[in-house]
Amino acid sequence: MPTYPGFHPDLKIESYPSKIQAAIWKIGENFYVTKSFNSINIGNSEYWAVLVRPTDEFSVYINTDREVLVIFSEYNTFEIRTLEAYEEFYNLLESKRIDKSVRFLISKDIRIEDSVRHYLDQHPEYPIIIPTTFDHLFERGADPLLRAIRRNYLIRDLFAYQNPLREETFFFGRQEVVNSVLDMAKSGQNSGLFGLRKSGKTSAIYAIQRKAKGFSLNVVVIDCQNPAVHSRKYGELLGFILSEVRKVVGLKKITFSLGSDPAEISESFFLHMNNIISNVKNGVLIVFDEVENISPKTAASAHWRIGDDTLLFWQIIRSYIQSESQGKISISIFGTNPYILEAPKINDVANPMYLYAQKRFIPSLSFDDTREMVERLGYFMGLEFPPEIIANLQQEFGGHPFFTRQVCSKIHQIASVSRPVRVSLALLSRAKTEFQGQLEQYLRDIVEHLRDNYFNEFCVLRAVVEGDKSELTEYGNEAPDLIDHLIGYGVVERRGEDFDIRFDAIKSILQRLVSSNSESRWAEISRRRNDLEVSIRIALYHWSRNVSAEQWHEVLSSSLTGKRFDGLTTTEPSALFSSRESPLYLSDLLGFLKNERVLVYLGARRSQIVRYISMLSIDCARMPMQIA
């Protein structure tokens, strides 16, 4: 149904001051004025507003057909409290009927445009404000509000924002996954969301926090990257979580000391958390961001990385949720890698988080999502993106929002200052060339992060880049989750029986980065593996010299398989542990290390040492022959 300029019959225009009444009549030339408001007071200042819907013609100019808010300020100097008035008026409205990403400000301050521009330079994620003065509003000629748009938004780079998105304004294409997390939490279910750096995980958390009220949820975010989290032992962290939950649900924040041994800590946690949830009506969603910082192998602190803190922490959390929470407490795990949900055991004990939460990856933008983002932000910058340009962006960057925004920022920087400008293939090509160095640095960070922290994923990526089908087949049979991770990250895609890099812009860069890293990486692993094996042989030799002949033969026969033992030509320790002529492989040496009568000082660390050396053996078995 078309929208024409005018006024809703119930509009109470007579309740406004005369100067604002005249401004509303002027605005009614291009908008349908739908709702009036009583004035609101913030401090000693009074503000008025109307809600308007653009006509069909003007909706093209501001790139929305939903209702927008217009605020009037009759003060000679712009104050930040004016922006607070927007939120006060929005609270009186149903959010679905209005567009909060664009808003008008009519002010008496003759420097209002400079003041707003300065504020937005300091707060680049703040929604689009179109400021103008009462005097400009009544000027003759082309529509004054259209002129205000062109004066203020051809110079602002809306694509360049690099930090996680705290506001709804620039958040595109991830609503489904955000709603999924909230829906599951509302029904007491747990979730997990994973993705590489710059994929939008933190922006999704901010969106979850913004929308939680509509799902009757209190959201507690635990940033595991913060030393205040990962430096704490598991009992201290459980106490910290209790304190954070109290704060979020509106109870007085207090410090907890839960005890010293696991049983006491668990009982105290159950007691205090029960007390909290008995005092709140809505459910509680605890989000663990950057969970790898409190996970085995990757944690930032040793007691999580190699100790039992991870195991005990999640045992208590899971036990509480299943037995006591009554559906009011749920968790969501955010991170790079879903290892914590996939490892069957932690330190040879059943992992309480194994398959405990649904695992999802941050999705790439669809073509329609990319088009909405590029067209909407580009419009206010005087950039028109035709369909063939958007298709090119989608193919090159695979719907990765961060990369897409950054190359569009380059387009803005090199395009003519005379706007509007229709983006051409030549302009896009120049922008991609200028973005290449920045893109390579981002990808280098991603590749190095995988190589240093998730080496198996790095090996799969290397196999995809180098087209090594035999290795991919082996990974597909032995560890299909690793391939699923790279597909989930949006880096790799399956094409029939083959795998390939998902988007064109990173293929050549990854070939260079992975190939340049692989040979030196394998060489370094080989060197360390050889050094480690020599050290193990020396330690075992010295141990063998201090045990009886009877004990030595018992350990030798029980540590090797029957076939390996029967094939020995000598049982002399000096020959078996020789660094040059030993018939024993690293896997044979592991058999000795598993025996509790060997190197007894290893104690509780024995299982971890054996596990890590076993992993090294598997990785080394996949080494290129010329390096191994």
Protein Blocks (a to p, Z undefined) as FASTA:
>chain_A
ZZdedddfklcfklpcfklmmmmmmmmmmpccfbdcddddehjbccddddddddfklmmm
nopabdcdddddfbfbdcfklmmmmmmmmmmpcfklpcfkbccdddfbfklmmmmmmmmm
mmmmbccdddddfklmmpgcjdfklmmmmmmmmmbcfklpmbdcfbfklmghilmmmmmm
mmmmmnopacdddddehiommmmmmmmmmmmmmnopacddddfkbmklmmpcfklmmmmm
mmmmmmmnopacddddebjbfklmmmmmmmmmmmmmmmpfbdcddddehkllmcghjamb
fklmmmmmlmmmmmmmmmmmmmmnnomaccddddfblklmmmmbgghiacfkgokbccdd
dddddfklmmmmmmmmmmmnopacdfklmmmmmmmnnopaklmmmmmmmmmmmmcfbdcd
dddfklmmmmmmmmmmmmmmmmmmmmmmmmmmmmmlmmmmmmmmnopaklmmmmmmmmmm
lmmmmmmnomaccehjbccdfbfklmmmmmmmmmmmmmmmmmmmmmmmmmmmmmmmmmmm
mmmmmccfklmmmmmmmmpcfklmmmpcbfcfklmmpcklocbdfklmmmmmmpmkgokl
nmmmlmmmmmmmmmmmmmmmmpcfklZZ
